[in-house]
Amino acid sequence: MRIFLTGATGHIGSAVLEALLRAGHQVTALVRDNEKAARVAARGSYPVLGNLADPESYRPAADAQDGYIHTAFDRSGKGVAIDRQAIEALLGAARRPRTSRASGTPRFFIYTSGVWVIGRAPQPVDESAPLAPIALAQWRVAHDELVLSANDAQLRTAVVRPGVVYGGAEGLVGDLFKMASNGLVRVIGDGNNHWPLIYDRDLADLYLKIAGNDAASGVFIANDEGDETVNDIVTAISPYLAHRPDVRNVPIEEARTKLGPYADVLALDQIVRCPRARALGWAPTLHSVSANIPRLLEEFRNTREAA
């Protein structure tokens, strides 16, 4: 298939790009500059220079595709508005005529959301859970609904809600590795909160499964179901470092004064299941951060050295 991908150089998008190319799909990747264009071209995709904030910069390339995967997010102060604009532009492209696949086969649009829209979940919940988003994720609810409501006989739409993505040097687990390597880990709250974790390559495989299944639509959660706490991860890291790091528990009120609403992200307690993703035949290969610390630390170090 011919697939249009945003965010191809980001943490999630980079893994998705690799999975799509490995499966033999033709990928057109939206990038912002020549350096990123060279990176995705070297991996085997076709780069298009453009900007999420300017749909006309990528509309001609988007019109020619069979499917669309949106993983990018603009980190400027206008990110939420730009994200909605990009959704509308890509949905519009998906509605325009194309000839690359049989006319009876619907195009697809896969949108990247997150489990934080579910809010606190100290007991197991799944894709059917009512939404009670934390402050930083409140805007996502309307965007998810915009995508889901576009699903019909001509266009198949799906929303992926990843857990805390790990792998390489990015994300919350990467931050723990960095703090531990520097000798001091700050844990927000008591550290007994659960993070629903997912390895970036396993997450990418879910996108691949959704793209290739003409019946796959709706919400899909991606989580390894390991139910690990922050303390579990921090404790597991220490034996693999030259010096055991100090751990400081920061009260949530203190953290909020320094980090704002992001403190509630770090302290969020969620136990999450993903039956709809598993029904597609998807199964994560890594089931625990704690059990794979040597491998993940090596990835972390290699990624930092290559940066």
Secondary structure, 3 states (H helix, E strand, C coil): CEEEEECCCCHHHHHHHHHHHHCCCEEEEEECCHHHHHHHHHHCCEEEECECCEHHHCHHHHHCCCEEEECCCCCCCCHHHHHHHHHHHHHHHHHCCCCCCCCCCCEEEEEECCHHHCCCEEEEECCCCCCCCCHHHHHHHHHHHHHHCCCCCCEEEEEEEECEEECCCCHHHHHHHHHHHHCEEEEECCCCCECCEEEHHHHHHHHHHHHCCCCCCEEEEECCCCCCEHHHHHHHHHHHCCCCCEEEEECHHHHHHHHCCHHHHHHCCEEECCHHHHHCCCCCCCCCCHHHHHHHHHHHHHHHHHC
